[in-house]
Amino acid sequence: MTTPYEPNWESLKAAYRIPRWYKDAKFGIFIHWGVYAVPAFGNEWYPRNMYQQGSPEFEHHVATYGPQTEFGYKDFIPQLSAEKYDPAEWARLFKQSGARYVMPVAEHHDGFAMYDSALTDWSAAKMGPRRDLVGQLADAVRAEGLVFGVSYHRAENWFFFDGGRGFPSDVQNDRYRGLYGYALPKPADQGDPHAPEWPPAEHLEEWLQRACEIVDRYRPQVFWFDWWIQHDSFKPYLPRFAAYYYNAARTWGADWDRSGAAINHKYDAFPEGTSVFDIERGQLAGIRSSFWQTDTSVSKNSWGYVHNQDYKTVGSIVGDLVDIVSKNGALLLNIGPRPDGTIPEPEQQMLREIGQWLAVNGAAIYGTRPWKIFGEGPTEIGEGAFTDTQRQSFTSQDIRFTTSGATLYAICLAWPEQAWTIESLGAASELAPGRVANVELLGSATKLNWSQDRGGLTVAAPAQPPGEHAYTLKIAFEG
């Protein structure tokens, strides 16, 4: 079998295309579950911050567990019990949420593998729960007909525990290097892709080996990378991994649109046409010609489990999903399980409520493509990362469009007092495909009263909404 991908960008740009399953899926589940769920304080960066003198995590750790010479991050591992972890139950919940793909964190910056690795002893299969947590979830997710992916954050491990070098701590004990890594000083400007501080060559080679091992063991159809791989030091390794991964994925099935794979990246780590661009906790102001993704969490303050989660509303998440899909994107929504393997009840409820919305409105989401414009309305969406909690609530004037064949969906992001008016579909609008022939409200059997004039398409709202959060008008045109 020939392999079309060579480990260079020219080959990858020429041969790669995003599989159709991904562009149709629109909604996935991200899972931050690791040793950091045990202290459940601050956020998933607790393992780094507990060694940063003067930080709230440092003070909390010393007061709660004692000095880091006596109780370091490694000592939390036995408490990651996963005693109530039921991957089949998780997968059923994810199916109920309406998600089409599922992505656990295989390894976070903390260096602890949640999978069964032959390259490290610091893994969930060999200590703590002594289970291949990732592999078991992969089997359960696929049994529910969902697509399985992974995320991999090891790139930052070489400096993640650098604070432990500044005072007496277990980070300085070479016995634990397999977890804590090199603990070298972090770059002065962590966002600078040309920062002069480089990781050791051994770290880069190991990073690549572990990534390829995950591909071989679990066959993930999405491979998500966090930041820092955009640094100059990683440039020779990225096309090597991409070629290895995509060549492997070609052997997983004859139909690339169903069995094909994609890499997620942030910033400009991968060239356009070789992967799927991802924005953390953020959105775009308009339609992007190439398919993209937002990753965000149900919580505003943490990706992993903590005791004081500040949850978003389901309405805001649904609104973001609709906005992102209208701009040719997908939403990857994160949850944070407890150390025992249970998903917090508020998060279960949020996922089920999203699933209820998608059960009614999914025709306007799954398998759709952008229209001529993404929408209309007064609410502005910030461009870029870390903007998804900065806007005000959507109004009944905020409309988002998607298309499926000749059908246009107008998703109204709030219920009006009397009627919606969609100016883009006015008889005088150059955007309108023609005269409107019929308008339906998904989830409602009520025959709608509507009219189209030069100023817009006006649709009277029925007496009762068919659900919550957002409301979909299915619009057909004459001819």
C-alpha positions in Angstrom: 0.0 0.0 0.0 1.5 3.3 -1.0 1.7 6.1 1.5 1.0 9.5 0.0 2.2 11.6 2.9 5.9 12.4 3.2 7.2 14.2 6.3 7.2 17.6 4.7 4.6 20.3 4.4 4.5 20.3 0.6 3.5 16.6 0.6 1.0 17.1 3.3 -0.6 20.2 1.8 -1.0 18.4 -1.6 -2.5 15.1 -0.2 -4.5 15.9 2.9 -8.1 16.8 3.3 -10.4 17.0 6.3 -12.7 13.9 6.5 -16.4 14.6 6.0 -17.4 12.9 9.3 -15.6 15.7 11.2 -17.2 18.6 9.2 -20.6 17.0 9.7 -20.2 16.2 13.5 -20.2 19.8 14.8 -20.2 18.8 18.5 -17.8 16.9 20.6 -16.9 16.2 24.2 -13.5 17.0 25.7 -12.5 15.4 29.0 -9.8 16.8 31.4 -9.3 14.0 33.9 -6.0 13.4 35.6 -4.1 13.4 38.9 -4.9 17.2 39.2 -8.5 16.2 40.0 -7.4 14.9 43.4 -6.5 18.2 45.1 -9.4 19.8 43.2 -8.1 23.3 44.0 -7.6 26.2 41.6 -7.6 24.5 38.2 -5.8 21.8 36.2 -2.5 23.8 36.6 -2.4 22.8 40.3 0.7 20.6 39.7 2.7 23.5 38.4 1.3 26.1 40.7 1.8 24.1 43.9 5.6 24.6 43.3 5.3 28.3 42.6 6.2 30.0 45.8 3.6 32.6 46.9 0.8 31.3 44.7 -2.6 30.3 46.3 -1.9 26.7 45.3 1.5 26.7 47.0 0.0 28.1 50.2 -3.0 25.7 50.1 -0.7 22.7 49.5 1.6 23.4 52.4 -1.3 24.1 54.7 -3.2 21.0 53.6 -0.6 18.4 52.8 2.6 19.6 54.2 5.9 20.6 52.6 6.7 19.5 49.0 9.6 17.4 50.3 7.2 15.2 52.2 4.1 15.4 49.9 4.7 16.2 46.3 2.5 16.0 43.2 3.4 12.3 42.7 1.8 11.5 46.1 -1.6 12.3 44.8 -1.5 9.5 42.3 -2.8 6.7 44.7 -5.9 8.8 45.3 -6.8 8.8 41.6 -8.8 5.7 42.3 -11.2 5.6 39.3 -13.1 3.1 41.5 -16.5 4.2 40.1 -15.3 4.7 36.6 -17.8 3.2 34.2 -16.7 4.0 30.6 -19.9 2.5 29.1 -21.9 4.8 31.3 -19.8 7.8 30.2 -20.3 6.9 26.6 -24.1 6.6 27.0 -24.2 10.1 28.5 -22.1 11.5 25.7 -24.5 9.9 23.2 -27.4 11.5 25.1 -25.7 14.9 24.9 -25.8 14.8 21.1 -22.1 14.8 20.8 -20.6 13.0 17.7 -17.0 12.6 18.9 -15.3 12.2 22.3 -11.8 13.3 23.2 -10.1 12.5 26.6 -6.8 14.1 27.6 -4.3 11.2 27.1 -1.5 13.2 28.9 -1.6 16.7 30.3 1.4 19.0 31.1 1.9 17.1 34.4 3.5 14.1 32.6 1.1 11.4 33.9 -0.2 9.2 31.1 -3.9 8.2 31.4 -3.3 5.4 29.0 -1.2 2.2 28.9 2.3 3.2 27.7 5.4 1.1 27.1 7.5 4.3 27.3 6.8 5.4 30.9 6.0 3.8 34.2 4.1 7.0 35.2 0.8 5.9 33.8 -2.7 5.1 35.0 -2.2 1.5 33.8 0.7 0.9 36.2 -0.1 3.0 39.2 -3.1 4.8 40.8 -6.2 3.1 39.2 -4.1 0.5 37.4 -6.4 0.6 34.4 -6.0 1.8 30.8 -8.5 4.6 31.3 -8.1 5.9 27.7 -8.3 2.5 26.1 -11.4 1.5 28.0 -13.2 4.7 27.0 -12.1 4.3 23.4 -13.9 0.9 23.3 -17.0 2.2 25.0 -17.3 5.3 22.8 -17.0 3.3 19.6 -19.6 0.9 20.9 -22.0 3.8 21.0 -21.2 4.7 17.4 -19.2 7.8 18.3 -15.8 8.9 17.0 -12.8 8.6 19.4 -10.0 11.2 19.6 -7.3 12.2 22.1 -5.5 15.3 23.2 -1.8 15.3 24.1 -0.2 18.2 26.1 3.3 16.8 26.8 5.1 19.6 24.9 5.2 21.8 28.0 6.3 19.2 30.5 10.0 20.1 30.2 9.4 23.4 32.1 6.1 22.7 33.8 7.6 21.8 37.2 10.4 24.4 37.1 9.2 26.0 40.4 10.3 22.9 42.3 13.9 23.8 41.6 13.7 27.0 43.6 13.2 25.5 47.0 13.5 22.0 48.6 11.0 19.7 46.9 10.7 16.3 45.4 11.1 17.7 41.9 14.8 17.7 42.5 14.9 14.0 43.1 16.0 12.2 39.8 13.9 9.2 40.8 10.8 11.2 39.7 12.1 12.6 36.5 9.8 10.3 34.5 6.9 12.4 35.9 8.4 15.8 36.5 10.5 15.9 33.4 13.6 18.2 33.2 12.0 21.0 35.2 14.1 23.6 33.3 13.3 27.3 33.6 10.2 28.3 31.5 10.7 30.6 28.6 10.6 34.3 29.6 8.0 34.8 26.9 6.0 31.6 26.6 4.0 32.9 23.7 7.0 33.7 21.6 7.5 31.0 18.9 11.2 32.1 18.6 12.0 32.2 22.3 15.6 31.3 22.8 14.9 28.8 25.5 14.6 25.4 23.9 13.6 22.0 25.4 16.3 19.3 25.4 16.5 17.2 22.2 15.7 14.1 24.3 12.4 15.7 25.3 11.5 16.4 21.6 12.3 12.9 20.5 10.3 11.4 23.4 7.4 13.7 22.6 7.3 12.3 19.1 7.6 8.7 20.2 4.8 9.0 22.7 2.5 10.7 20.2 3.1 7.9 17.7 2.5 5.3 20.4 -0.9 6.8 21.1 -1.7 6.6 17.4 -0.7 3.0 17.1 -2.5 1.8 20.3 -5.8 3.7 20.1 -6.3 4.9 16.5 -7.8 8.3 17.4 -9.5 10.0 14.6 -8.7 13.4 16.1 -5.3 14.2 17.6 -5.5 17.5 19.5 -2.4 19.5 20.5 -2.2 22.3 23.0 0.0 25.4 22.7 3.8 25.5 22.6 4.2 23.2 19.6 4.3 26.4 17.6 7.8 27.0 19.0 10.8 26.8 16.6 12.1 23.7 18.4 9.1 21.6 17.3 9.1 22.6 13.6 11.1 19.6 12.4 8.9 17.2 14.4 5.4 18.4 13.4 5.5 17.2 9.7 7.1 13.9 10.9 4.2 13.3 13.2 1.5 14.4 10.7 2.9 12.1 8.0 3.0 9.2 10.5 -0.5 9.8 11.8 -2.2 10.3 8.4 -0.5 7.4 6.8 -1.6 5.2 9.7 -5.1 6.5 9.4 -5.3 5.5 5.8 -5.1 1.9 7.0 -8.1 2.2 9.4 -10.8 2.1 6.7 -11.4 2.3 3.0 -13.6 5.4 3.2 -11.6 8.4 4.3 -14.7 10.5 4.8 -15.8 8.0 7.5 -12.6 6.7 9.0 -10.1 9.5 8.2 -8.3 11.6 10.8 -7.4 15.2 11.7 -4.9 17.1 13.8 -6.1 20.0 15.9 -3.6 22.9 16.5 -3.6 26.4 17.9 -2.0 29.5 16.5 0.1 28.8 13.4 1.7 25.6 14.5 0.5 23.7 11.3 0.1 25.2 7.9 -3.3 25.8 6.4 -4.5 22.7 4.6 -2.8 20.1 6.8 -4.9 20.2 10.0 -7.9 21.8 11.7 -7.4 25.2 13.4 -8.6 25.3 17.0 -9.3 28.4 19.2 -9.3 28.0 23.0 -12.3 29.5 24.8 -12.9 31.8 21.9 -14.7 32.3 18.6 -14.5 34.1 15.2 -16.2 37.2 14.1 -17.2 35.8 10.7 -17.2 32.7 8.5 -13.9 31.0 8.0 -13.5 29.3 4.6 -11.8 26.3 6.2 -13.4 24.2 8.8 -12.3 25.1 12.4 -13.1 24.3 16.0 -13.5 26.0 19.4 -12.6 24.1 22.6 -14.1 25.4 25.8 -15.4 24.1 29.1 -18.7 23.9 30.9 -16.9 25.8 33.7 -15.4 29.3 33.5 -12.6 28.7 36.0 -11.2 25.3 35.4 -10.9 22.5 32.8 -10.4 19.8 35.5 -12.5 18.9 38.5 -12.4 21.5 41.4 -14.6 22.0 44.3 -15.8 25.5 43.4 -16.8 25.3 39.7 -18.3 28.4 38.2 -20.5 26.9 35.6 -21.8 28.5 32.4 -25.5 28.3 31.6 -26.7 25.8 29.1 -28.3 28.6 27.1 -24.9 30.3 26.7 -23.3 27.0 25.5 -26.1 26.4 23.0 -25.8 30.0 21.8 -22.0 29.5 21.3 -22.6 26.2 19.5 -25.0 27.8 17.1 -22.7 30.8 16.4 -19.7 28.6 15.8 -21.5 26.2 13.5 -22.9 29.2 11.4 -19.2 30.2 10.9 -18.1 26.8 9.6 -16.8 25.5 13.0 -17.4 22.8 15.6 -17.6 23.0 19.4 -15.5 20.8 21.6 -17.1 21.1 25.1 -15.1 20.0 28.1 -16.1 18.3 31.3 -14.0 17.4 34.4 -14.6 14.1 36.2 -13.9 13.4 39.9 -10.9 11.3 40.9 -13.2 8.3 41.5 -14.4 8.4 37.9 -17.8 10.0 38.4 -18.9 12.9 36.3 -20.3 15.7 38.5 -24.1 15.8 38.5 -24.4 19.4 37.3 -22.3 18.5 34.3 -24.3 15.4 33.6 -27.5 17.6 33.6 -25.9 20.2 31.4 -25.0 17.5 28.8 -28.5 16.0 28.9 -30.1 19.4 28.4 -27.9 20.1 25.4 -28.9 16.8 24.0 -32.5 17.6 24.4 -32.0 20.8 22.4 -30.1 18.9 19.7 -32.9 16.3 19.6 -35.2 19.0 18.4 -32.9 21.3 16.5 -30.1 19.0 15.3 -31.2 19.2 11.6 -29.9 22.8 11.7 -26.6 21.7 13.1 -25.4 18.2 12.0 -24.2 18.0 8.4 -24.9 21.6 7.7 -22.7 24.2 5.9 -22.5 28.0 6.2 -24.8 30.2 4.3 -23.8 33.4 2.4 -23.5 35.2 5.7 -23.3 33.7 9.2 -26.2 35.8 10.6 -27.5 39.1 11.7 -28.3 41.0 14.9 -26.8 43.4 17.4 -24.7 41.2 19.6 -21.0 41.3 18.8 -18.8 38.3 19.1 -15.1 38.9 20.1 -12.5 37.6 17.7 -9.8 35.2 19.0 -9.1 33.1 22.0 -10.5 33.6 25.5 -13.5 35.6 24.4 -16.3 33.2 25.0 -17.3 34.6 28.4 -17.0 38.3 27.5 -20.2 39.0 25.6 -23.7 39.8 26.7 -26.7 37.5 26.2 -28.1 37.1 22.7 -31.3 38.8 21.8 -34.3 37.8 19.7 -32.8 40.0 16.9 -29.7 37.7 16.8 -30.2 35.2 14.0 -27.7 32.6 12.8 -27.9 30.7 9.4 -27.0 27.2 8.3 -27.9 25.3 5.2 -28.6 21.8 4.1 -29.2 21.3 0.4 -31.9 23.8 -0.6 -33.1 24.3 3.0 -32.1 27.4 4.9 -32.2 27.3 8.7 -32.5 30.5 10.6 -31.7 29.8 14.3 -33.2 32.5 16.5 -31.1 32.9 19.7 -33.9 34.2 21.9 -37.8 34.1 22.0 -39.4 37.4 20.8 -42.2 39.3 22.4 -44.3 39.0 19.2 -42.3 38.1 16.1 -38.9 37.6 14.5 -38.0 39.8 11.5 -35.1 38.5 9.4 -33.9 41.4 7.4 -31.5 39.3 5.3 -34.5 37.5 3.8 -36.4 40.7 2.7 -37.7 40.7 -0.9 -35.2 43.6 -1.6 -32.2 41.7 -0.2 -29.6 40.5 -2.6 -28.9 37.6 -0.1 -32.4 36.1 -0.3 -32.6 33.1 -2.7 -36.1 34.1 -3.8 -39.6 34.2 -2.5 -40.2 32.2 0.6 -42.5 29.2 0.1 -42.8 27.9 3.6 -41.6 28.4 7.2 -41.7 25.8 10.0 -40.5 26.0 13.6 -38.7 22.8 14.5 -40.3 21.0 17.4 -43.6 22.8 17.0 -46.7 21.5 15.2 -48.2 25.0 15.1 -48.8 26.5 11.6 -46.9 29.7 11.5 -48.1 33.1 10.4 -45.4 34.8 8.3 -45.0 37.4 5.6 -42.2 38.6 3.4 -41.8 42.1 2.2 -38.9 44.3 1.1 -37.9 44.9 4.8 -37.6 41.2 5.7 -39.2 37.9 6.6 -41.5 38.4 9.6 -42.5 35.3 11.5 -45.0 35.5 14.3 -44.0 33.5 17.4 -46.5 30.9 18.5 -48.1 31.2 22.0 -45.6 28.7 23.5 -41.9 28.0 22.6 -41.1 24.4 21.7 -38.2 24.3 24.1 -35.5 26.5 25.5 -32.3 28.3 24.5 -32.6 28.8 20.7 -35.4 28.3 18.1 -35.0 27.1 14.6 -37.0 28.3 11.6 -36.8 25.9 8.6 -37.3 27.9 5.5 -38.1 26.7 2.0 -38.1 28.8 -1.2 -40.0 28.8 -4.4 -38.6 27.1 -7.4 
